[in-house]
C-alpha cells in the first residue's frame, strides 16, 4: 500500500471532477451548447480575455457556446479544448472547491495541420449540487497576460 496515495473518497471526488472537464470539452467541441451550459450552475460565470465581456447564467452561456460553434463552422476550423494538469487547489470542506487546470485550444483549419491557437490557465470554483459538480465561476487567463480576477 502506498502511504502517499489519496484516500478513496478523495480519489473518487477527483475522478468526478476530471469527468466534468472531459465532458465539457466534448460538449462544446461537439456543438452541444445547452448541455455545455448545464455543466455550470444556473448563475455560473465565464470570464476570458479572449471574449469582450464575462458571460453569466444558463441562457447567456448557451448563447456563448452556440456562437463558438457557429464561428468554428464559419471559419471552417475544427477547434478542440484540451484540458490537462487538473489540480484541486482549495476546499472549503462544505462542497465548494477551487480547481486550476491548463487548457489548450487546438485548431485544425480545413483539414490542414493542427496548431495550438491559445494556451490558457483555468481557475474554477466548483460546487457540488447533490447530483454532481458544477462550475460556479470560471476565470481564464491566457499565457503572457497579466493575472486577472480569481474564480
N, C-alpha and C positions, 0 to 999 in steps of 0.2 A: 504494500500500500504506500502511496506517495503522500507524505505528510503535508506537502505544499499544494496538493490538489484541492480545488474548491469543493466546498460541501455540496452534496447532491442538490439541495434546494437552490443554491446559487448557480450551479451548472444548468439546471432546468430553466431558471429565470433568464440566464444569458442565451440559452437556445431559443427561447421565445422572442427575445429582443433581436437576435440575429435573424430569425424568421421574418420579423416585421420589416427589417431593412431589405432583405432579399425580395419579399413580396412587393414592397413599394417600388423597387427598381423595375420589376417585371410589369407592374400595373401601369406606371407612367410610360414606360417604353412601348407597351402594347396598346396605348391609346385608351386605356380603361380609366377615364378621368374620375368618374364618380366613385369608383372603388378605391382609387388612389386617395381621393379626398377623405374617404371614410377611414383611412388609417390615421387621421388627425382627430383630435377632439372636436366637438361641434364649434367651439370658439378658437380652434387651433390657428396658429400663425406661422407664416413662412416669410423670412426676411433674407434677401440675397442681393448683393451688389450688381448682379447680372441683370436685375429687373428694376424698374423705376420706383416701385413702392412695395412695402410689405403687403402680404395677402392674408386676410383673416376671415375665418368662418367657412363652413362647408360649401356654400354656393360660390364664393369667390375662389376657393381652392379648386373646385371642379372646373370653373371657367378658366382658371390659370392652366390647369392640365390639358384642357381642350385646346387652348391656344398653343401650348407646347407641341401637341400632336399636329395641329394644323400647320404650324411653322415648319416642322420637320417635313411634312408632305409637300408644302410649297417649295421648300429648299431642295427637295429630292435627296435628303440626308437621313440616314438611319442614325439615331443617337441612342447610346446605351449609358445608363447610370451604373457605375461600378463602385460599390461601397466596400471598403476594407478597413482593417485595423480598428474595429469597433471596440471601444473601451468604456466601461462603466466608471465614471469619474466622480460620482456623487450619489448619495442615497439618503433620503430623509427618514427612512425606516417606516414611512406611512404610505407607501405606494407611489412615490414620486422619485424618479432617478434622473441623473444627468448622464448623458452619453455623448462621447466625442468619437468621430469617425472621419476617415478620408473618403472623398468622393471624386472620382474621375468621370468626366463626360467624354466618351469616346464617340467620334463622329466618323461615319463612312459615307462619303458623298457619292451618289450614283453608282454604287458598287466598286468604287475605287479603293485605294488603300486607307484603312482606318488610321486615325490620328487622335491624339489627346487634344481636345478642344479647351478644356479647363481642368485644373486640379484645385480642389477646394477642401476645406475642413468644415464638417458639420458639428454644431453644438446643439443638442436637442434636450428638451425637458420632456420626459415621458411620464405618463400616468397610467396606472392600471385601473381600468374601469369595471372590473369584476369579470369581464369576458376576455380581456386581453390588454396588451399595451397599446396606447395611442400617443401620438405626438401632440403635446400641448403647445410647444413653441420650437421652431427650428430657426437657427441663425447659420447662414452660410458665409464663409469667408474665403475669398479667392486668395491663393498664394500670391505673394508680392504686394498685398494691400494692407493698410493698417488695420489693426484689430478694431472691431466694432462692438455692437451690443452683444450681450450674452443671453442665451435662452433661459 
